[in-house]
Amino acid sequence: MNNRWNKVIYKFWAPFYDYLFNSGPFLKARKKIFESLDITPNSKVLFVGIGTGADLQFILGKNVSVTAIDLSPEILGRAKNQYDTPNVTFMEMDAQNLTFSPESFDMVIANLILSVVPDPNQCFQEMIRVTRTGGRILIFDKFAPPSRELPVMKKILRPVVALMGTDIGLHFEQIIMPYEKQIRVDEDASALFNGMYRKSCLEKLQDNSWQVTGRGK
Ligand SMILES: C[S@@+](CC[C@H](N)C(=O)[O-])C[C@H]1O[C@@H](n2cnc3c(N)ncnc32)[C@H](O)[C@@H]1O
């Protein structure tokens, strides 16, 4: 996967996206995730890879200020059309190279994005960087079962499915492992399809100087 292909493929998905991922079981899962989410009023919230804005319906009534970024102008255009409100600032941006200052947001929400970006480790590092110390990160995504090798069929299908714009072989544990002293996992639970999609809530415990001085020290 690379950014150029992601732009092409998500331009293609844009007109159908909501039929697939903002309806039926996905809509139900999103609703449940946001129902249980406790957000302090006036929080600054960043959505990484907002897509068509499927999650915005659950957060706009909560009196928060929202910044929403995405790489694809077409899909971002759809989000803008649906949620034309002063509470949301939409920006075209690469999730692996966020242009925000460190510690800018109280909450960072990354739904169905780590499995999509070319470099999920870089994206996750950026998410931590822009979250304030004491702030939270919410992730809803599909991950391979923890500490298990991918079944042969999945290994074969992985590059084929990647052409459609998503990775079916990502291990969440490997992404968060380098940050085990900087973040705490408050929740990690099945969100959809018997654990294929998971909801994870993390808290940032230490500021970014920890990343400079050395991971895991
Ligand atoms: C599967 S969709 C998820 C959208 C939304 N978060 C949701 O839950 O429906 C993945 C999104 O990531 C965006 N994307 C792909 N590569 C990206 C990148 N490098 N930086 C930012 N967004 C990217 C795509 O344009 C698409 O909108």
The ligand as an SDF file (V2000), in Angstrom:
LIG
                    3D

 27 29  0  0  0  0  0  0  0  0999 V2000
  -11.3760    2.5360    5.7260 C   0  0  0  0  0  0  0  0  0  0  0  0
  -11.4820    4.2710    5.6000 S   0  0  0  0  0  0  0  0  0  0  0  0
  -11.9260    4.7470    7.2670 C   0  0  0  0  0  0  0  0  0  0  0  0
  -12.6220    6.0710    7.3250 C   0  0  0  0  0  0  0  0  0  0  0  0
  -13.2430    6.4410    8.6590 C   0  0  0  0  0  0  0  0  0  0  0  0
  -12.2680    6.6160    9.6960 N   0  0  0  0  0  0  0  0  0  0  0  0
  -14.2680    5.4210    9.0730 C   0  0  0  0  0  0  0  0  0  0  0  0
  -14.1840    4.9180   10.2130 O   0  0  0  0  0  0  0  0  0  0  0  0
  -15.1710    5.1580    8.2980 O   0  0  0  0  0  0  0  0  0  0  0  0
   -9.7900    4.7530    5.4870 C   0  0  0  0  0  0  0  0  0  0  0  0
   -9.5970    6.2300    5.2470 C   0  0  0  0  0  0  0  0  0  0  0  0
   -8.2090    6.5120    5.3410 O   0  0  0  0  0  0  0  0  0  0  0  0
   -7.8890    7.4680    4.3710 C   0  0  0  0  0  0  0  0  0  0  0  0
   -6.4310    7.3900    4.1310 N   0  0  0  0  0  0  0  0  0  0  0  0
   -5.7270    6.4910    3.4290 C   0  0  0  0  0  0  0  0  0  0  0  0
   -4.4140    6.7440    3.5080 N   0  0  0  0  0  0  0  0  0  0  0  0
   -4.2840    7.8280    4.2980 C   0  0  0  0  0  0  0  0  0  0  0  0
   -3.1710    8.5850    4.7630 C   0  0  0  0  0  0  0  0  0  0  0  0
   -1.9240    8.2680    4.4520 N   0  0  0  0  0  0  0  0  0  0  0  0
   -3.4200    9.6570    5.5520 N   0  0  0  0  0  0  0  0  0  0  0  0
   -4.6810   10.0000    5.8920 C   0  0  0  0  0  0  0  0  0  0  0  0
   -5.7690    9.3250    5.4830 N   0  0  0  0  0  0  0  0  0  0  0  0
   -5.5790    8.2470    4.6930 C   0  0  0  0  0  0  0  0  0  0  0  0
   -8.7420    7.1030    3.1750 C   0  0  0  0  0  0  0  0  0  0  0  0
   -8.8780    8.1780    2.2880 O   0  0  0  0  0  0  0  0  0  0  0  0
  -10.0370    6.7030    3.8680 C   0  0  0  0  0  0  0  0  0  0  0  0
  -10.8840    7.7990    4.0220 O   0  0  0  0  0  0  0  0  0  0  0  0
  1  2  1  0
  2  3  1  0
  2 10  1  0
  3  4  1  0
  4  5  1  0
  5  6  1  0
  5  7  1  0
  7  8  2  0
  7  9  1  0
 10 11  1  0
 11 12  1  0
 11 26  1  0
 12 13  1  0
 13 14  1  0
 13 24  1  0
 14 15  1  0
 14 23  1  0
 15 16  2  0
 16 17  1  0
 17 18  1  0
 17 23  2  0
 18 19  1  0
 18 20  2  0
 20 21  1  0
 21 22  2  0
 22 23  1  0
 24 25  1  0
 24 26  1  0
 26 27  1  0
M  CHG  2   2   1   9  -1
M  END
$$$$
